[in-house]
Amino acid sequence: MNKVLQQTVDALHEQYGDVVEQVYEFRDDVIVEIGRDAIVDVCRWLRDNEHCPFPLCEDVFGIDAWTRKNRFEVNYHFFSITCKQRIHLKVRVEEQDPVIPTITGIYPAADWYERETYDMYGITFSGHPDLRRAYMPEDFEYFPLRKDYPLMGIPGALPLPKRG
């Protein structure tokens, strides 16, 4: 981990302590796992910290791990324009309660990413200003990127185009 990101992670530990569950590197990316209740505060801190601010939310997406206790996770990618660094946050979410606070009040660009994650995985972002389906019809009751969604789809769930 480079010096700038190490200072950021150390400051994050100092500021939030037990909220930071794990920090590791994967393919030169720094990933910080945090508890879901702290996502808004940590994002605000990342955006506003004086040492190396991260004003750009590059991506928010879901992952379905299927077999893990906390089946779902939401990943956030941030970029610091002044420090030219990236940092990633990861929040695990339980299958029985797939709800996480929205970060759209801090990063308005997260709006569409959170809608897409909701649409594909069924992870709800509480407090989102317009949480609705992004691709699937509003009355569609399934979430296509979940591992339990059938590979060929659910027969009769959506009308398919005719062949020929």
C-alpha positions as a Markdown table, in Angstrom:
| # | Residue | x | y | z |
|---|---|---|---|---|
| 1 | Met | 0.0 | 0.0 | 0.0 |
| 2 | Asn | 1.4 | 3.4 | -0.9 |
| 3 | Lys | 2.1 | 6.1 | 1.7 |
| 4 | Val | -1.0 | 8.2 | 0.8 |
| 5 | Leu | -3.5 | 5.4 | 1.1 |
| 6 | Gln | -1.8 | 4.1 | 4.2 |
| 7 | Gln | -2.3 | 7.5 | 5.8 |
| 8 | Thr | -5.9 | 7.5 | 4.7 |
| 9 | Val | -6.6 | 4.0 | 6.1 |
| 10 | Asp | -4.8 | 4.9 | 9.4 |
| 11 | Ala | -6.9 | 8.1 | 9.7 |
| 12 | Leu | -10.0 | 6.0 | 8.9 |
| 13 | His | -9.1 | 3.6 | 11.7 |
| 14 | Glu | -8.4 | 6.4 | 14.1 |
| 15 | Gln | -11.7 | 8.1 | 13.3 |
| 16 | Tyr | -14.0 | 5.0 | 13.2 |
| 17 | Gly | -12.2 | 2.2 | 15.0 |
| 18 | Asp | -14.3 | -0.9 | 15.2 |
| 19 | Val | -16.4 | 0.1 | 12.1 |
| 20 | Val | -13.4 | -0.9 | 10.0 |
| 21 | Glu | -13.7 | -4.7 | 9.9 |
| 22 | Gln | -10.8 | -5.5 | 7.6 |
| 23 | Val | -8.3 | -3.8 | 5.2 |
| 24 | Tyr | -6.5 | -5.6 | 2.5 |
| 25 | Glu | -5.0 | -5.2 | -0.9 |
| 26 | Phe | -6.0 | -7.1 | -4.0 |
| 27 | Arg | -4.2 | -6.5 | -7.3 |
| 28 | Asp | -2.9 | -3.2 | -6.1 |
| 29 | Asp | -6.3 | -2.0 | -4.9 |
| 30 | Val | -7.0 | -1.1 | -1.3 |
| 31 | Ile | -10.2 | -2.5 | 0.0 |
| 32 | Val | -11.8 | -1.5 | 3.3 |
| 33 | Glu | -14.6 | -3.6 | 4.7 |
| 34 | Ile | -16.9 | -1.6 | 7.0 |
| 35 | Gly | -20.2 | -2.2 | 8.8 |
| 36 | Arg | -23.3 | -1.2 | 6.9 |
| 37 | Asp | -24.5 | 1.3 | 9.5 |
| 38 | Ala | -21.4 | 3.4 | 9.0 |
| 39 | Ile | -21.4 | 3.7 | 5.3 |
| 40 | Val | -22.8 | 7.2 | 5.2 |
| 41 | Asp | -20.4 | 8.6 | 7.8 |
| 42 | Val | -17.4 | 6.9 | 6.2 |
| 43 | Cys | -18.3 | 8.2 | 2.8 |
| 44 | Arg | -18.8 | 11.7 | 4.0 |
| 45 | Trp | -15.4 | 11.5 | 5.8 |
| 46 | Leu | -13.7 | 10.2 | 2.6 |
| 47 | Arg | -15.2 | 12.9 | 0.5 |
| 48 | Asp | -14.3 | 15.7 | 3.0 |
| 49 | Asn | -11.1 | 14.6 | 4.6 |
| 50 | Glu | -8.3 | 17.2 | 4.3 |
| 51 | His | -5.4 | 14.8 | 3.8 |
| 52 | Cys | -6.7 | 13.2 | 0.6 |
| 53 | Pro | -10.3 | 13.8 | -0.4 |
| 54 | Phe | -12.2 | 11.4 | -2.6 |
| 55 | Pro | -14.8 | 13.5 | -4.3 |
| 56 | Leu | -15.6 | 11.0 | -7.1 |
| 57 | Cys | -17.8 | 8.0 | -6.7 |
| 58 | Glu | -16.8 | 5.8 | -9.7 |
| 59 | Asp | -19.0 | 2.8 | -9.1 |
| 60 | Val | -21.4 | 1.1 | -6.7 |
| 61 | Phe | -22.3 | -2.6 | -7.4 |
| 62 | Gly | -23.6 | -5.7 | -5.7 |
| 63 | Ile | -22.2 | -9.2 | -5.4 |
| 64 | Asp | -24.1 | -12.4 | -4.6 |
| 65 | Ala | -21.7 | -14.7 | -2.8 |
| 66 | Trp | -24.6 | -17.3 | -2.4 |
| 67 | Thr | -23.0 | -19.5 | 0.2 |
| 68 | Arg | -21.6 | -17.0 | 2.7 |
| 69 | Lys | -23.5 | -16.0 | 5.9 |
| 70 | Asn | -23.8 | -12.4 | 4.7 |
| 71 | Arg | -24.8 | -13.5 | 1.2 |
| 72 | Phe | -24.7 | -10.0 | -0.5 |
| 73 | Glu | -22.1 | -7.3 | -0.5 |
| 74 | Val | -22.1 | -3.8 | -1.9 |
| 75 | Asn | -18.9 | -2.4 | -3.3 |
| 76 | Tyr | -18.0 | 1.3 | -3.6 |
| 77 | His | -15.2 | 2.6 | -5.7 |
| 78 | Phe | -13.9 | 6.2 | -5.0 |
| 79 | Phe | -11.2 | 8.3 | -6.7 |
| 80 | Ser | -9.2 | 11.2 | -5.4 |
| 81 | Ile | -8.5 | 13.7 | -8.1 |
| 82 | Thr | -5.9 | 15.6 | -6.0 |
| 83 | Cys | -4.0 | 12.5 | -4.8 |
| 84 | Lys | -4.7 | 10.4 | -7.9 |
| 85 | Gln | -5.6 | 7.4 | -5.8 |
| 86 | Arg | -8.5 | 4.9 | -5.6 |
| 87 | Ile | -10.0 | 3.3 | -2.5 |
| 88 | His | -12.7 | 0.7 | -2.3 |
| 89 | Leu | -15.3 | 0.1 | 0.4 |
| 90 | Lys | -17.0 | -3.2 | 0.9 |
| 91 | Val | -20.2 | -3.7 | 3.0 |
| 92 | Arg | -21.6 | -7.1 | 3.6 |
| 93 | Val | -25.4 | -7.4 | 3.8 |
| 94 | Glu | -27.5 | -10.3 | 5.1 |
| 95 | Glu | -29.9 | -12.1 | 2.8 |
| 96 | Gln | -32.8 | -11.8 | 5.3 |
| 97 | Asp | -32.3 | -8.0 | 5.6 |
| 98 | Pro | -30.7 | -6.7 | 2.3 |
| 99 | Val | -31.0 | -3.0 | 3.3 |
| 100 | Ile | -28.2 | -0.5 | 3.3 |
| 101 | Pro | -28.4 | 3.3 | 3.7 |
| 102 | Thr | -28.1 | 5.3 | 0.5 |
| 103 | Ile | -25.0 | 7.6 | -0.2 |
| 104 | Thr | -26.8 | 9.7 | -2.7 |
| 105 | Gly | -26.9 | 12.7 | -0.3 |
| 106 | Ile | -23.1 | 12.6 | -0.3 |
| 107 | Tyr | -22.4 | 11.4 | -3.8 |
| 108 | Pro | -25.3 | 12.2 | -6.2 |
| 109 | Ala | -23.7 | 10.1 | -8.9 |
| 110 | Ala | -24.5 | 7.0 | -6.8 |
| 111 | Asp | -28.2 | 7.4 | -7.7 |
| 112 | Trp | -28.1 | 5.3 | -10.8 |
| 113 | Tyr | -25.6 | 2.7 | -9.4 |
| 114 | Glu | -27.8 | 2.1 | -6.4 |
| 115 | Arg | -30.9 | 1.8 | -8.6 |
| 116 | Glu | -29.1 | -0.8 | -10.8 |
| 117 | Thr | -28.0 | -2.7 | -7.7 |
| 118 | Tyr | -31.5 | -2.8 | -6.4 |
| 119 | Asp | -32.9 | -3.9 | -9.7 |
| 120 | Met | -30.5 | -6.7 | -10.3 |
| 121 | Tyr | -29.9 | -8.0 | -6.7 |
| 122 | Gly | -32.9 | -6.7 | -4.6 |
| 123 | Ile | -30.6 | -4.8 | -2.2 |
| 124 | Thr | -32.6 | -1.9 | -0.9 |
| 125 | Phe | -31.0 | 1.5 | -0.3 |
| 126 | Ser | -32.9 | 3.2 | 2.5 |
| 127 | Gly | -33.4 | 6.9 | 2.0 |
| 128 | His | -32.8 | 6.7 | -1.7 |
| 129 | Pro | -34.7 | 9.6 | -3.4 |
| 130 | Asp | -36.0 | 7.5 | -6.3 |
| 131 | Leu | -35.4 | 3.8 | -5.8 |
| 132 | Arg | -37.1 | 2.0 | -8.6 |
| 133 | Arg | -36.2 | -0.6 | -11.2 |
| 134 | Ala | -33.6 | 0.6 | -13.8 |
| 135 | Tyr | -33.9 | -2.2 | -16.4 |
| 136 | Met | -36.6 | -4.6 | -15.4 |
| 137 | Pro | -40.4 | -3.8 | -15.5 |
| 138 | Glu | -41.6 | -2.3 | -12.2 |
| 139 | Asp | -43.9 | -5.3 | -11.5 |
| 140 | Phe | -41.1 | -7.9 | -12.1 |
| 141 | Glu | -40.8 | -9.9 | -8.9 |
| 142 | Tyr | -37.3 | -11.4 | -9.4 |
| 143 | Phe | -33.7 | -10.1 | -9.3 |
| 144 | Pro | -31.8 | -11.5 | -12.3 |
| 145 | Leu | -28.2 | -11.3 | -11.0 |
| 146 | Arg | -28.9 | -13.3 | -7.9 |
| 147 | Lys | -27.3 | -16.8 | -8.0 |
| 148 | Asp | -30.6 | -18.5 | -7.4 |
| 149 | Tyr | -32.1 | -16.9 | -10.5 |
| 150 | Pro | -32.4 | -19.6 | -13.2 |
| 151 | Leu | -29.8 | -19.3 | -16.0 |
| 152 | Met | -32.6 | -19.5 | -18.7 |
| 153 | Gly | -34.9 | -17.2 | -16.8 |
| 154 | Ile | -38.2 | -18.0 | -15.2 |
| 155 | Pro | -40.7 | -19.4 | -17.8 |
| 156 | Gly | -43.5 | -16.9 | -18.4 |
| 157 | Ala | -42.0 | -14.2 | -16.2 |
| 158 | Leu | -41.4 | -11.9 | -19.2 |
| 159 | Pro | -42.7 | -12.2 | -22.7 |
| 160 | Leu | -39.8 | -13.1 | -25.0 |
| 161 | Pro | -39.3 | -11.9 | -28.6 |
| 162 | Lys | -40.5 | -14.4 | -31.2 |
| 163 | Arg | -37.8 | -16.2 | -33.3 |
| 164 | Gly | -37.7 | -16.1 | -37.0 |
